[in-house]
Amino acid sequence: MAAGLAALVWSARPTYTAAQVFDTLKNSADDLGVSGPDRDYGYGRINAMKALRLAVTGTEQFPGTRKAVAYPNPFRPKTHRRVTFTIPEQIAASGVEIKVYTSEGELVKKLDSPSWDGRNEAGVMVASGVYLFRVKTGKDAAVGRFALLK
């Protein structure tokens, strides 16, 4: 997979040297384990989106890294079982609180984890529709929306 990603980076930047391709893969990898390169994970898990974004734009950042995102979207409880909410890097901190609301702003569920099974506070499956969610941490808050389809 690393060789395939190196080929993609090279195709995006044909003037890159082998060292520049390696640096792009290394600098865009998702760090695992102890911070920085380590014996167990090396530089981490390769990340094709980050690597190509870094090669093409010079940065790994894009609007999706600065906002809360629900995945999968649309969420189909019978197929996916759970929807997962991301916490943007800029607001990552302790004290995470996630709340799901109807499109009218009524609280549906306060979550204990960054994923949801589609049930309200009473344990009943909610109706199909567009839902809003708010991710709040000790630093700041972010909002997003997703569709739930039964």
C-alpha positions as protocol buffer text, in pm:
chain_id: "A"
residue {
  index: 1
  type: MET
  ca { x: 0 y: 0 z: 0 }
}
residue {
  index: 2
  type: ALA
  ca { x: 285 y: 238 z: 76 }
}
residue {
  index: 3
  type: ALA
  ca { x: 432 y: 180 z: -271 }
}
residue {
  index: 4
  type: GLY
  ca { x: 93 y: 248 z: -429 }
}
residue {
  index: 5
  type: LEU
  ca { x: 55 y: 570 z: -231 }
}
residue {
  index: 6
  type: ALA
  ca { x: 410 y: 671 z: -328 }
}
residue {
  index: 7
  type: ALA
  ca { x: 309 y: 623 z: -693 }
}
residue {
  index: 8
  type: LEU
  ca { x: 0 y: 841 z: -641 }
}
residue {
  index: 9
  type: VAL
  ca { x: 207 y: 1116 z: -480 }
}
residue {
  index: 10
  type: TRP
  ca { x: 460 y: 1093 z: -762 }
}
residue {
  index: 11
  type: SER
  ca { x: 181 y: 1117 z: -1021 }
}
residue {
  index: 12
  type: ALA
  ca { x: 51 y: 1431 z: -847 }
}
residue {
  index: 13
  type: ARG
  ca { x: 403 y: 1579 z: -827 }
}
residue {
  index: 14
  type: PRO
  ca { x: 616 y: 1425 z: -1105 }
}
residue {
  index: 15
  type: THR
  ca { x: 907 y: 1660 z: -1025 }
}
residue {
  index: 16
  type: TYR
  ca { x: 940 y: 1524 z: -668 }
}
residue {
  index: 17
  type: THR
  ca { x: 1254 y: 1332 z: -583 }
}
residue {
  index: 18
  type: ALA
  ca { x: 1231 y: 996 z: -403 }
}
residue {
  index: 19
  type: ALA
  ca { x: 1324 y: 1175 z: -80 }
}
residue {
  index: 20
  type: GLN
  ca { x: 1041 y: 1428 z: -125 }
}
residue {
  index: 21
  type: VAL
  ca { x: 791 y: 1148 z: -185 }
}
residue {
  index: 22
  type: PHE
  ca { x: 915 y: 969 z: 127 }
}
residue {
  index: 23
  type: ASP
  ca { x: 891 y: 1290 z: 331 }
}
residue {
  index: 24
  type: THR
  ca { x: 535 y: 1345 z: 207 }
}
residue {
  index: 25
  type: LEU
  ca { x: 429 y: 996 z: 316 }
}
residue {
  index: 26
  type: LYS
  ca { x: 612 y: 1028 z: 647 }
}
residue {
  index: 27
  type: ASN
  ca { x: 475 y: 1374 z: 729 }
}
residue {
  index: 28
  type: SER
  ca { x: 117 y: 1283 z: 641 }
}
residue {
  index: 29
  type: ALA
  ca { x: 102 y: 950 z: 829 }
}
residue {
  index: 30
  type: ASP
  ca { x: -141 y: 909 z: 1119 }
}
residue {
  index: 31
  type: ASP
  ca { x: 83 y: 880 z: 1425 }
}
residue {
  index: 32
  type: LEU
  ca { x: 8 y: 566 z: 1628 }
}
residue {
  index: 33
  type: GLY
  ca { x: 139 y: 466 z: 1968 }
}
residue {
  index: 34
  type: VAL
  ca { x: 400 y: 690 z: 2129 }
}
residue {
  index: 35
  type: SER
  ca { x: 426 y: 1037 z: 1975 }
}
residue {
  index: 36
  type: GLY
  ca { x: 672 y: 1048 z: 1684 }
}
residue {
  index: 37
  type: PRO
  ca { x: 846 y: 758 z: 1512 }
}
residue {
  index: 38
  type: ASP
  ca { x: 872 y: 448 z: 1728 }
}
residue {
  index: 39
  type: ARG
  ca { x: 974 y: 83 z: 1711 }
}
residue {
  index: 40
  type: ASP
  ca { x: 618 y: -53 z: 1700 }
}
residue {
  index: 41
  type: TYR
  ca { x: 456 y: 174 z: 1440 }
}
residue {
  index: 42
  type: GLY
  ca { x: 742 y: 353 z: 1262 }
}
residue {
  index: 43
  type: TYR
  ca { x: 604 y: 685 z: 1137 }
}
residue {
  index: 44
  type: GLY
  ca { x: 247 y: 556 z: 1166 }
}
residue {
  index: 45
  type: ARG
  ca { x: -30 y: 447 z: 931 }
}
residue {
  index: 46
  type: ILE
  ca { x: -19 y: 595 z: 581 }
}
residue {
  index: 47
  type: ASN
  ca { x: -304 y: 829 z: 497 }
}
residue {
  index: 48
  type: ALA
  ca { x: -369 y: 871 z: 125 }
}
residue {
  index: 49
  type: MET
  ca { x: -595 y: 1174 z: 159 }
}
residue {
  index: 50
  type: LYS
  ca { x: -346 y: 1362 z: 377 }
}
residue {
  index: 51
  type: ALA
  ca { x: -51 y: 1262 z: 157 }
}
residue {
  index: 52
  type: LEU
  ca { x: -212 y: 1380 z: -166 }
}
residue {
  index: 53
  type: ARG
  ca { x: -343 y: 1697 z: -7 }
}
residue {
  index: 54
  type: LEU
  ca { x: 8 y: 1769 z: 127 }
}
residue {
  index: 55
  type: ALA
  ca { x: 164 y: 1700 z: -214 }
}
residue {
  index: 56
  type: VAL
  ca { x: -87 y: 1911 z: -408 }
}
residue {
  index: 57
  type: THR
  ca { x: -162 y: 2200 z: -171 }
}
residue {
  index: 58
  type: GLY
  ca { x: 131 y: 2195 z: 71 }
}
residue {
  index: 59
  type: THR
  ca { x: -95 y: 2138 z: 372 }
}
residue {
  index: 60
  type: GLU
  ca { x: -289 y: 1847 z: 520 }
}
residue {
  index: 61
  type: GLN
  ca { x: -567 y: 2078 z: 637 }
}
residue {
  index: 62
  type: PHE
  ca { x: -897 y: 2117 z: 454 }
}
residue {
  index: 63
  type: PRO
  ca { x: -1236 y: 2249 z: 567 }
}
residue {
  index: 64
  type: GLY
  ca { x: -1336 y: 1903 z: 694 }
}
residue {
  index: 65
  type: THR
  ca { x: -1060 y: 1906 z: 957 }
}
residue {
  index: 66
  type: ARG
  ca { x: -1203 y: 2222 z: 1112 }
}
residue {
  index: 67
  type: LYS
  ca { x: -1564 y: 2112 z: 1149 }
}
residue {
  index: 68
  type: ALA
  ca { x: -1749 y: 1828 z: 1313 }
}
residue {
  index: 69
  type: VAL
  ca { x: -1846 y: 1552 z: 1073 }
}
residue {
  index: 70
  type: ALA
  ca { x: -2086 y: 1256 z: 1105 }
}
residue {
  index: 71
  type: TYR
  ca { x: -1996 y: 931 z: 931 }
}
residue {
  index: 72
  type: PRO
  ca { x: -2165 y: 759 z: 756 }
}
residue {
  index: 73
  type: ASN
  ca { x: -2387 y: 1031 z: 620 }
}
residue {
  index: 74
  type: PRO
  ca { x: -2661 y: 947 z: 546 }
}
residue {
  index: 75
  type: PHE
  ca { x: -2684 y: 716 z: 846 }
}
residue {
  index: 76
  type: ARG
  ca { x: -2893 y: 404 z: 797 }
}
residue {
  index: 77
  type: PRO
  ca { x: -2932 y: 232 z: 1139 }
}
residue {
  index: 78
  type: LYS
  ca { x: -3028 y: -107 z: 992 }
}
residue {
  index: 79
  type: THR
  ca { x: -2716 y: -113 z: 773 }
}
residue {
  index: 80
  type: HIS
  ca { x: -2455 y: 84 z: 966 }
}
residue {
  index: 81
  type: ARG
  ca { x: -2567 y: 24 z: 1327 }
}
residue {
  index: 82
  type: ARG
  ca { x: -2393 y: 344 z: 1452 }
}
residue {
  index: 83
  type: VAL
  ca { x: -2305 y: 691 z: 1329 }
}
residue {
  index: 84
  type: THR
  ca { x: -1970 y: 829 z: 1448 }
}
residue {
  index: 85
  type: PHE
  ca { x: -1897 y: 1196 z: 1516 }
}
residue {
  index: 86
  type: THR
  ca { x: -1554 y: 1350 z: 1468 }
}
residue {
  index: 87
  type: ILE
  ca { x: -1396 y: 1600 z: 1704 }
}
residue {
  index: 88
  type: PRO
  ca { x: -1205 y: 1864 z: 1505 }
}
residue {
  index: 89
  type: GLU
  ca { x: -834 y: 1882 z: 1592 }
}
residue {
  index: 90
  type: GLN
  ca { x: -858 y: 2253 z: 1676 }
}
residue {
  index: 91
  type: ILE
  ca { x: -1102 y: 2189 z: 1962 }
}
residue {
  index: 92
  type: ALA
  ca { x: -974 y: 1851 z: 2081 }
}
residue {
  index: 93
  type: ALA
  ca { x: -956 y: 1859 z: 2461 }
}
residue {
  index: 94
  type: SER
  ca { x: -1099 y: 1684 z: 2764 }
}
residue {
  index: 95
  type: GLY
  ca { x: -1459 y: 1716 z: 2871 }
}
residue {
  index: 96
  type: VAL
  ca { x: -1616 y: 1606 z: 2542 }
}
residue {
  index: 97
  type: GLU
  ca { x: -1993 y: 1643 z: 2528 }
}
residue {
  index: 98
  type: ILE
  ca { x: -2198 y: 1548 z: 2221 }
}
residue {
  index: 99
  type: LYS
  ca { x: -2567 y: 1624 z: 2184 }
}
residue {
  index: 100
  type: VAL
  ca { x: -2800 y: 1529 z: 1896 }
}
residue {
  index: 101
  type: TYR
  ca { x: -3093 y: 1757 z: 1806 }
}
residue {
  index: 102
  type: THR
  ca { x: -3383 y: 1750 z: 1563 }
}
residue {
  index: 103
  type: SER
  ca { x: -3372 y: 2002 z: 1279 }
}
residue {
  index: 104
  type: GLU
  ca { x: -3612 y: 2212 z: 1491 }
}
residue {
  index: 105
  type: GLY
  ca { x: -3358 y: 2225 z: 1775 }
}
residue {
  index: 106
  type: GLU
  ca { x: -3518 y: 1978 z: 2018 }
}
residue {
  index: 107
  type: LEU
  ca { x: -3270 y: 1764 z: 2215 }
}
residue {
  index: 108
  type: VAL
  ca { x: -3288 y: 1400 z: 2107 }
}
residue {
  index: 109
  type: LYS
  ca { x: -2997 y: 1246 z: 2297 }
}
residue {
  index: 110
  type: LYS
  ca { x: -2692 y: 1342 z: 2503 }
}
residue {
  index: 111
  type: LEU
  ca { x: -2417 y: 1094 z: 2415 }
}
residue {
  index: 112
  type: ASP
  ca { x: -2158 y: 928 z: 2637 }
}
residue {
  index: 113
  type: SER
  ca { x: -1936 y: 838 z: 2341 }
}
residue {
  index: 114
  type: PRO
  ca { x: -1864 y: 979 z: 1991 }
}
residue {
  index: 115
  type: SER
  ca { x: -2108 y: 736 z: 1828 }
}
residue {
  index: 116
  type: TRP
  ca { x: -2487 y: 695 z: 1830 }
}
residue {
  index: 117
  type: ASP
  ca { x: -2724 y: 409 z: 1750 }
}
residue {
  index: 118
  type: GLY
  ca { x: -3021 y: 627 z: 1646 }
}
residue {
  index: 119
  type: ARG
  ca { x: -3222 y: 594 z: 1966 }
}
residue {
  index: 120
  type: ASN
  ca { x: -3355 y: 883 z: 2173 }
}
residue {
  index: 121
  type: GLU
  ca { x: -3330 y: 925 z: 2554 }
}
residue {
  index: 122
  type: ALA
  ca { x: -3626 y: 685 z: 2599 }
}
residue {
  index: 123
  type: GLY
  ca { x: -3450 y: 415 z: 2392 }
}
residue {
  index: 124
  type: VAL
  ca { x: -3687 y: 446 z: 2095 }
}
residue {
  index: 125
  type: MET
  ca { x: -3555 y: 461 z: 1738 }
}
residue {
  index: 126
  type: VAL
  ca { x: -3596 y: 813 z: 1600 }
}
residue {
  index: 127
  type: ALA
  ca { x: -3771 y: 899 z: 1275 }
}
residue {
  index: 128
  type: SER
  ca { x: -3601 y: 953 z: 941 }
}
residue {
  index: 129
  type: GLY
  ca { x: -3490 y: 1311 z: 892 }
}
residue {
  index: 130
  type: VAL
  ca { x: -3209 y: 1563 z: 921 }
}
residue {
  index: 131
  type: TYR
  ca { x: -3044 y: 1587 z: 1262 }
}
residue {
  index: 132
  type: LEU
  ca { x: -2800 y: 1838 z: 1405 }
}
residue {
  index: 133
  type: PHE
  ca { x: -2525 y: 1761 z: 1652 }
}
residue {
  index: 134
  type: ARG
  ca { x: -2301 y: 1972 z: 1872 }
}
residue {
  index: 135
  type: VAL
  ca { x: -1958 y: 1861 z: 1987 }
}
residue {
  index: 136
  type: LYS
  ca { x: -1836 y: 2061 z: 2287 }
}
residue {
  index: 137
  type: THR
  ca { x: -1498 y: 2028 z: 2459 }
}
residue {
  index: 138
  type: GLY
  ca { x: -1308 y: 2223 z: 2723 }
}
residue {
  index: 139
  type: LYS
  ca { x: -1166 y: 2438 z: 2438 }
}
residue {
  index: 140
  type: ASP
  ca { x: -1459 y: 2519 z: 2209 }
}
residue {
  index: 141
  type: ALA
  ca { x: -1758 y: 2373 z: 2026 }
}
residue {
  index: 142
  type: ALA
  ca { x: -1842 y: 2265 z: 1670 }
}
residue {
  index: 143
  type: VAL
  ca { x: -2169 y: 2173 z: 1502 }
}
residue {
  index: 144
  type: GLY
  ca { x: -2268 y: 1951 z: 1212 }
}
residue {
  index: 145
  type: ARG
  ca { x: -2565 y: 1779 z: 1057 }
}
residue {
  index: 146
  type: PHE
  ca { x: -2649 y: 1443 z: 907 }
}
residue {
  index: 147
  type: ALA
  ca { x: -2943 y: 1256 z: 761 }
}
residue {
  index: 148
  type: LEU
  ca { x: -3091 y: 948 z: 924 }
}
residue {
  index: 149
  type: LEU
  ca { x: -3277 y: 715 z: 687 }
}
residue {
  index: 150
  type: LYS
  ca { x: -3470 y: 413 z: 805 }
}
